C-alpha cells in the first residue's frame, strides 16, 4: 500500500516522462525482458583507484539519478505488470538504480552485468552468461537487467541513454529490440 502511494505521489510531482506507449503496452502484458541502463551518474568512466567493493572509488548516481531511479520504479509499478526479478551489475551506480527502482528483495547482483568498459576482453563470456539468463526466462512478470551502456550495446548493437529501458526478445541471432522507454 505504501509503495502504491509513493508511486502515485512521485508521478504527480515528476517532470513529464517521455515514453513510448508501445513499450508500456509490452510491459503491461508481462513476461518481457528489459535491459535498463543505470540512472544519471555524471562523468565518464571510473576513477583510477576504482574498486568494485568501494562505492567511493566509483562514478555514482547524482541526486538527479536517484530521483530518476525512483521515478522509474514508480512508473513500472503504475504502468506495467509486476517485475518478477532484477539482475544488476555489481557497480554501485547500477546496483543503486536497481534498488531504488525495484526494492532490495528483487535485486540480485551478477558479475556478468559488470561494465565491459573495465574488462572489454570479457565481452563474449559476459554476454553469453546474460543471454543464457534471458533464454531461460519463462516467467509471467517482467525481468529487468540493470547495467552500463557498453553491455547493452554488446547485447543489442544499440546504444542506450542513462535511465533508458530497452525491451528485447531473444531470436536466433541474439536479441531483437521490441520497444524502448526513455525516462528523463
Protein Blocks (a to p, Z undefined) as FASTA:
>chain_A
ZZmmmmmmmmmmpccddddfklmmmmmngoiacdddddddededjdfklcfklmklpccd
dfklmmmmmmmmmmmmmmmccdfbdcddfbfklmmmmmmmnojklpccdfklgcfklmmm
lmmmmmmmmmmmmmmpccfbdcdddddfklmmmmnopacdehiacdddddfklpadfbdc
ddZZ
